[in-house]
Amino acid sequence: MKILLDENIPRKVKFRLSEFDVSTVQEMGWAGLNNGKLLKQLLEADFAVLITLDKGFKYQQNFGRYTIPVISINSGSGTYEHILPLLDKVKELLHSNQLKNGVNTIVED
C-alpha cells in the first residue's frame, strides 16, 4: 500500500510504518501545496492513503471529487512523542477493510 505522510507529520513516523510503501510530502517535492492540489497529486501518483494532522481536512475538501482515504490523527500535539502511541491504531486501520474514502479520524485516548 502506497502511503503519503503530510508535511505536518514528523518524518520519522515513516520508519514506524515500514511494512508499507511510505513517502513524505517533502520527498515528493510537494511541500507547500494546498490540500486540493496535494490530493490531485496523490491520485496522479497512485497513492492509496494520506496521513495528516490537519483536523479541518474533511471540511475543506470535496471527497466526491477526490476519492482517496485520509487518516487524520487527532493528538494533543503534532510531536512524534504524541503521535507514536497512536500508530498502532493507524496500522490497524490500514490493515482493516474499514478504511473508507474521505477522512478517517484517529483520536488520542
FIVOLO-304575 format. One record per residue: x, y, z of N, C-alpha, C in turn; residue in three letters. Coordinates in steps of 0.001 Angstrom, whole numbers, padded with zeros to 6 digits, always signed. Example, Ala and Ser with C-alpha at 12.3 -4.5 7.8 and 13.67 -1.06 7.14 Angstrom:
# residues 2
+013190-005690+007800+012300-004500+007800+013200-003300+007800ALA
+012850-002250+007080+013670-001060+007140+012900+000030+007870SER
# end
This chain:
# residues 109
+000851-001180+000000+000000+000000+000000+000891+001235+000000MET
+000618+002136-000896+001404+003366-001065+000772+004486-000235LYS
+001528+004992+000743+001022+005967+001711+001859+007240+001646ILE
+001184+008382+001765+001875+009668+001820+001664+010290+003192LEU
+002760+010744+003809+002686+011487+005067+002677+012974+004754LEU
+001664+013665+005252+001543+015106+005057+002737+015808+005701ASP
+002989+017039+005307+004166+017739+005816+004069+018063+007298GLU
+002884+017957+007906+002753+018223+009335+003017+016976+010192ASN
+003259+015840+009575+003599+014602+010284+005126+014532+010397ILE
+005657+014307+011607+007115+014180+011723+007648+013078+010795PRO
+008709+013361+010091+009245+012445+009077+009623+011082+009631ARG
+010044+011015+010892+010464+009720+011416+009300+008758+011650LYS
+008064+009228+011533+006904+008326+011580+007003+007311+010439VAL
+007594+007711+009346+007760+006837+008176+008388+005500+008563LYS
+009364+005527+009454+010086+004311+009823+009268+003403+010741PHE
+008221+003924+011348+007305+003123+012175+006230+002445+011322ARG
+006181+002806+010058+005208+002221+009126+005946+001457+008024LEU
+007025+000817+008388+007936+000212+007406+007324-000942+006612SER
+006205-001506+007077+005573-002577+006300+004805-002040+005087GLU
+004732-000729+004971+004051-000076+003857+005064+000680+003002PHE
+004633+001080+001819+005442+001915+000924+005114+003368+001260ASP
+005928+003992+002114+005625+005319+002655+006584+006362+002098VAL
+006016+007487+001678+006783+008657+001247+006279+009857+002023SER
+007092+010886+002089+006670+012132+002729+006402+013176+001645THR
+005620+014161+001992+005340+015272+001079+006653+015930+000650VAL
+007569+016067+001594+008851+016697+001292+009633+015869+000269GLN
+009662+014547+000432+010379+013688-000507+009804+013786-001922GLU
+008512+013974-002007+007847+014061-003299+007991+015443-003934MET
+008495+016407-003180+008631+017770-003698+007326+018536-003688GLY
+006395+018121-002836+005065+018724-002797+004842+019622-001579TRP
+005875+019945-000838+005728+020809+000339+005142+022144-000095ALA
+004221+022642+000695+003615+023936+000412+002392+023902-000483GLY
+002066+022733-001064+000857+022655-001895-000381+022761-001013LEU
-001421+023436-001521-002666+023458-000755-003291+022062-000835ASN
-004236+021796+000050-004784+020438+000171-005420+019917-001116ASN
-006116+020765-001856-006734+020326-003109-005703+019882-004128GLY
-004659+020671-004290-003590+020317-005224-002845+019075-004746LYS
-002666+018960-003432-001998+017786-002868-002795+016520-003159LEU
-004102+016575-002973-004940+015402-003260-004883+015032-004741LEU
-004866+016023-005593-004755+015761-007028-003431+015058-007343LYS
-002334+015544-006778-001029+014915-006977-001010+013489-006441GLN
-001624+013290-005289-001707+011948-004683-002351+010954-005639LEU
-003468+011354-006181-004206+010471-007085-003411+010190-008354LEU
-002776+011221-008891-001991+011040-010113-000780+010136-009886GLU
-000253+010121-008664+000918+009310-008337+000534+007950-007741ALA
-000755+007619-007784-001265+006323-007320-001040+006032-005844ASP
-001075+007065-005009-001054+006830-003573-002425+006312-003151PHE
-002440+005465-002116-003691+004879-001636-004258+005632-000438ALA
-003386+006291+000335-003807+006928+001588-002921+008134+001876VAL
-003529+009163+002484-002801+010304+003029-002977+010268+004541LEU
-001881+010471+005273-001948+010590+006735-001574+012019+007090ILE
-002423+012673+007890-002247+014088+008215-002618+014369+009663THR
-002227+015537+010137-002674+016047+011434-003728+017135+011247LEU
-004057+017459+010019-004985+018546+009684-006406+018164+010111ASP
-006882+018772+011186-008213+018453+011730-009348+018991+010864LYS
-009087+019998+010048-010129+020592+009225-010231+020005+007829GLY
-009447+018983+007548-009373+018421+006201-010753+018033+005664PHE
-011580+017403+006479-012878+016932+005979-013823+018070+005618LYS
-013593+019244+006175-014444+020389+005870-013924+021188+004680TYR
-012661+020945+004316-012024+021744+003278-012054+021100+001901GLN
-012347+019806+001832-012215+019098+000560-013508+018414+000141GLN
-013679+018259-001151-014812+017553-001732-014362+016125-002024ASN
-014739+015196-001144-014278+013822-001319-015100+013054-002345PHE
-016090+013679-002949-016718+013106-004125-015803+013276-005322GLY
-015040+014331-005304-014094+014643-006384-012762+013923-006180ARG
-012305+013861-004926-011037+013214-004596-011336+011934-003822TYR
-011429+010847-004532-011808+009579-003907-010567+008872-003363THR
-010156+009317-002192-008995+008735-001524-009221+008778-000017ILE
-008800+007735+000693-008889+007780+002147-007819+008698+002737PRO
-008207+009421+003760-007297+010271+004512-007415+009869+005972VAL
-006278+009603+006607-006280+009330+008039-005831+010606+008729ILE
-006713+011139+009561-006416+012352+010320-006133+011947+011762SER
-004915+012204+012219-004530+011883+013591-004818+013097+014457ILE
-005641+012904+015460-006032+013978+016366-005353+013720+017705ASN
-004146+014278+017871-003388+014077+019104-003232+015405+019830SER
-002731+015325+021050-002540+016535+021858-001648+017552+021187GLY
-000676+017072+020454+000202+017958+019688+000716+017159+018498SER
+001429+017809+017632+001941+017137+016448+003326+016556+016632GLY
+003766+016448+017876+005109+015922+018105+005132+014409+017909THR
+006292+013927+017577+006499+012491+017397+006065+011723+018647TYR
+006380+012245+019815+006061+011581+021071+004554+011431+021268GLU
+003757+012401+020797+002302+012310+020925+001694+011397+019859HIS
+002308+011347+018701+001781+010527+017610+002127+009061+017786ILE
+003296+008774+018314+003791+007407+018441+002788+006441+019074LEU
+002134+006787+020188+001179+005841+020784-000052+005556+019906PRO
-000313+006404+018912-001480+006224+018052-001166+005412+016791LEU
+000094+005114+016559+000468+004435+015322-000051+003006+015241LEU
-000252+002345+016378-000856+001009+016337-002287+001087+015797ASP
-003019+002132+016191-004374+002328+015668-004341+002641+014178LYS
-003356+003416+013758-003202+003738+012334-002948+002454+011547VAL
-002024+001632+012023-001700+000376+011338-002916-000551+011289LYS
-003627-000616+012391-004833-001457+012443-005840-001011+011381GLU
-006047+000287+011260-006965+000818+010261-006457+000535+008847LEU
-005167+000687+008631-004596+000439+007308-004749-001029+006890LEU
-004672-001930+007858-004790-003363+007561-006241-003841+007510HIS
-007160-003024+007983-008575-003429+008040-009276-003173+006716SER
-010472-003648+006624-011332-003355+005474-012238-002170+005778ASN
-011950-001439+006833-012826-000358+007272-012329+001029+006867GLN
-011217+001087+006161-010702+002362+005678-011582+002832+004525LEU
-012171+004016+004670-013102+004498+003648-012587+005788+003024LYS
-013089+006086+001845-012748+007349+001189-013231+008493+002064ASN
-012476+009566+002055-012773+010682+002930-011916+010593+004179GLY
-012292+011325+005206-011459+011414+006404-011838+010331+007411VAL
-010835+009601+007838-010936+008604+008901-010112+009172+010057ASN
-010754+009465+011180-010073+010143+012284-009646+009157+013354THR
-008401+009310+013800-007889+008555+014927-007647+009559+016037ILE
-008313+009337+017172-008290+010291+018271-007464+009737+019423VAL
-006700+010624+020027-005924+010260+021211-006884+009909+022328GLU
-006596+008824+023033-007454+008398+024165-007376+009343+025329ASP
# end
